[in-house]
Amino acid sequence: MSPVRPRARAVLSLLGGLGPQLLLLLLRPLAASGDCSLPPDVPNAQAALGGLTSFPEKRTVTYKCNRGFVKVPGKADSVICENNKWSELAVFCNRSCDVPTRLLFASLKKSYSQQNYFPEGTTVEYECRQGYIRDPSLSGNITCLQNFVWSKPDRFCKKKSCPKPREIENGHVNITTDILLGATIYFSCNAGYKLVGATFSFCAPVGNTVGWTNEFPECQEILCPEPPKVDHGMIQEKQNSYAYGQSVTYKCMEGFTLHGESSIYCTVKDDQGEWSGPLPQCRETDVTPTVPKSTEVNVPAAKSTAVPRTTPRFHATGTPQGRGSAPSVASTVASGKCDSLRVHRICHRIRIYNSWKRILFFYCLCCCCSVTKS
């Protein structure tokens, strides 16, 4: 047997006892002169190799902290290949709390605003935001605890209060909750008035204090237009203007009669004044003349002889009075002679009007009556 074979078997047996990673390094081709092999391991970090296994002279490799770890400020995070070896690198990744909690009422002081490394035991301090005031009895600090979470903050800042809202003439200020920072108030007007301006206002920061964002509105009186006209009618005690709730009352001219409600009222719709309805009407009055019933009367005769009993006889004559011409109204109601009798002259006045209710004619009707002597 050749002595070479036992020696070869001995070498293979020795290599088989090495770890797989070391075995790969031994079997890897030798790096060129001045090149570096894989960079060293760094606790809690990973090197950005880019798939390379050999690195030339002056080549730099940077590490990135593992999840849950943060780079310690001021410490190096990279190595450089020099003279076929890597530069020294200290541990630079450590556990840290996350960026401190963002608070609605406070913000971190500027000295902490750019910091991202907060190891166990780190304490940071807040200051009140604009519109808040500090409560000195409570702490404004939080601390990174052992489990790398922040301690629960106190509510050490309180909302500032806006000035008490002033009253609005002929209106109301409606406060739904309070008048602290962030509150909203609403404006409204009394009936018969309309709002001119903002309908609400916020309590918001104004400089170093707080105030109302919108100017307070005004409540302007709503007026109705000129009252409507009624044919053959007029308004009693007419005014120059009419506000909400006021009324006008109509009356009719002579010869006309009012039908419907005599008054209408000033109302409001969509912030505009309008009159209620319906309007009354003035209708022409119907004039029906009346003639008194005939009666029997005892009239002494001119002579002492008896006069036979007869049917009463009447004669009507019309005497027009006034201007213009008029139709003849003289008519014989009953024919007969009343010459021998004493008569009572019964005069009935009848007026005739034109379309403007002015008297054109005036008549007097005279009736004669004859009866049997008692």
HELIX and SHEET records of a PDB file:
HELIX    1   1 VAL A    4  GLY A   16  1                                  13    
HELIX    2   2 PRO A   20  LEU A   27  1                                   8    
HELIX    3   3 LYS A  110  TYR A  112  5                                   3    
SHEET    1   A 4 ALA A  45  ALA A  47  0                                        
SHEET    2   A 4 THR A  60  CYS A  65 -1                                        
SHEET    3   A 4 SER A  78  GLU A  82 -1                                        
SHEET    4   A 4 LYS A  85  TRP A  86 -1                                        
SHEET    1   B 2 PHE A  69  LYS A  71  0                                        
SHEET    2   B 2 CYS A  93  ARG A  95 -1                                        
SHEET    1   C 3 ALA A 106  LEU A 108  0                                        
SHEET    2   C 3 THR A 123  CYS A 128 -1                                        
SHEET    3   C 3 ASN A 141  THR A 143 -1                                        
SHEET    1   D 2 TYR A 132  ARG A 134  0                                        
SHEET    2   D 2 CYS A 157  LYS A 159 -1                                        
SHEET    1   E 4 GLY A 171  ILE A 175  0                                        
SHEET    2   E 4 THR A 184  CYS A 189 -1                                        
SHEET    3   E 4 PHE A 200  VAL A 206 -1                                        
SHEET    4   E 4 THR A 209  TRP A 212 -1                                        
SHEET    1   F 2 TYR A 193  VAL A 196  0                                        
SHEET    2   F 2 GLU A 218  GLU A 221 -1                                        
SHEET    1   G 2 LEU A 223  CYS A 224  0                                        
SHEET    2   G 2 TYR A 242  ALA A 243 -1                                        
SHEET    1   H 4 GLY A 233  GLN A 236  0                                        
SHEET    2   H 4 SER A 247  CYS A 252 -1                                        
SHEET    3   H 4 SER A 263  LYS A 269 -1                                        
SHEET    4   H 4 GLN A 272  TRP A 275 -1                                        
SHEET    1   I 2 PHE A 256  HIS A 259  0                                        
SHEET    2   I 2 GLN A 281  GLU A 284 -1                                        
SHEET    1   J 3 THR A 317  GLY A 318  0                                        
SHEET    2   J 3 ILE A 359  CYS A 367 -1                                        
SHEET    3   J 3 ILE A 346  TYR A 353 -1                                        
END                                                                             
